[in-house]
């Protein structure tokens, strides 16, 4: 793959991934064939900042966890009202990392299949 296209992809999407994954992502993208590039370059990722805002506003209902795909945790938060508020507050600090990990998982699935 063209290194200029890969670098452009990383510049546009770096906020969606943990910074220590960026060199790994770059290496993987440089080694993929052109047939996968169209799919990967148009992938939509969840924005960690938006998910944090949603977590602050509706975290006690588990909306943040439902959006990133953690259905089980979303149901748990919904049934316990965010763990009586404690789980909601804890998620304010961890939801961005969880979102970036989900984005990385989505990219890995696209790269290997």
C-alpha positions as CSV (number, residue, x, y, z in Angstrom):
1,X,0.0,0.0,0.0
2,X,1.1,3.6,-0.7
3,X,2.7,5.1,2.4
4,X,1.3,8.5,1.7
5,X,-2.3,7.1,1.8
6,X,-1.5,5.2,5.1
7,X,-0.1,8.3,6.7
8,X,-3.1,10.3,5.6
9,X,-5.4,7.6,7.1
10,X,-3.5,7.8,10.4
11,X,-3.6,11.6,10.5
12,X,-7.4,11.6,10.0
13,X,-8.1,8.7,12.4
14,X,-5.5,8.8,15.1
15,X,-7.9,10.1,17.7
16,X,-9.9,6.9,17.5
17,X,-7.0,4.6,18.6
18,X,-4.6,4.4,21.5
19,X,-1.3,6.1,20.6
20,X,0.8,3.1,21.2
21,X,-1.1,1.2,18.5
22,X,-0.4,3.7,15.8
23,X,3.0,2.2,14.7
24,X,1.4,-1.3,14.6
25,X,-1.5,0.0,12.6
26,X,0.8,1.7,10.1
27,X,2.8,-1.4,9.6
28,X,-0.3,-3.5,9.0
29,X,-1.8,-1.0,6.6
30,X,1.4,-0.8,4.6
31,X,1.3,-4.6,4.1
32,X,-2.3,-5.0,3.0
33,X,-3.4,-5.5,-0.6
34,X,-5.2,-2.8,-2.5
35,X,-8.5,-4.7,-2.5
36,X,-8.9,-4.2,1.3
37,X,-7.8,-0.5,1.2
38,X,-11.2,0.8,-0.1
39,X,-13.1,-0.8,2.7
40,X,-10.6,0.2,5.4
41,X,-10.3,3.8,4.3
42,X,-14.1,4.3,4.5
43,X,-14.6,2.7,7.9
44,X,-16.5,4.7,10.5
45,X,-15.1,4.7,14.0
46,X,-16.7,5.8,17.3
47,X,-15.4,9.1,18.6
48,X,-14.2,8.8,22.2
49,X,-15.1,12.4,23.0
50,X,-18.7,12.0,21.8
51,X,-19.0,8.7,23.8
52,X,-17.7,10.5,26.9
53,X,-20.3,13.2,26.5
54,X,-23.0,10.6,26.1
55,X,-21.6,8.8,29.2
56,X,-21.9,12.0,31.2
57,X,-25.5,12.6,30.0
58,X,-26.9,9.1,29.8
59,X,-24.3,6.8,31.4
60,X,-26.6,5.7,34.3
61,X,-28.9,4.1,31.6
62,X,-26.0,2.3,29.9
63,X,-26.4,4.2,26.7
64,X,-22.6,4.7,26.4
65,X,-22.0,1.0,26.6
66,X,-24.7,0.1,24.2
67,X,-23.3,2.5,21.6
68,X,-19.8,1.0,21.7
69,X,-21.1,-2.5,21.5
70,X,-20.8,-3.7,25.1
71,X,-24.4,-4.9,25.3
72,X,-24.0,-7.0,28.5
73,X,-22.4,-4.1,30.4
74,X,-25.1,-1.8,29.0
75,X,-27.8,-4.0,30.3
76,X,-26.0,-4.2,33.7
77,X,-25.8,-0.5,33.9
78,X,-29.4,-0.1,32.9
79,X,-30.7,-2.6,35.5
80,X,-28.6,-1.1,38.3
81,X,-29.0,2.5,37.4
82,X,-25.3,2.7,36.7
83,X,-24.4,0.7,39.7
84,X,-26.2,3.3,41.9
85,X,-24.2,6.0,40.2
86,X,-20.8,4.5,41.1
87,X,-20.3,2.6,37.9
88,X,-21.4,5.7,35.9
89,X,-18.7,7.9,37.6
90,X,-16.0,5.2,37.0
91,X,-17.0,5.0,33.4
92,X,-16.4,8.7,32.9
93,X,-12.7,7.9,33.4
94,X,-12.6,4.6,31.4
95,X,-15.1,4.9,28.6
96,X,-12.7,6.7,26.2
97,X,-10.2,3.9,26.5
98,X,-12.9,1.3,26.0
99,X,-14.1,3.1,22.9
100,X,-10.6,3.2,21.4
101,X,-10.1,-0.5,22.1
102,X,-13.4,-1.3,20.4
103,X,-12.2,0.8,17.4
104,X,-8.9,-1.2,17.3
105,X,-10.8,-4.5,17.4
106,X,-13.0,-3.3,14.5
107,X,-9.9,-2.4,12.5
108,X,-8.2,-5.7,13.3
109,X,-11.2,-7.6,12.2
110,X,-11.2,-5.7,8.9
111,X,-7.5,-6.3,8.4
112,X,-7.5,-10.0,9.0
113,X,-10.7,-11.0,7.2
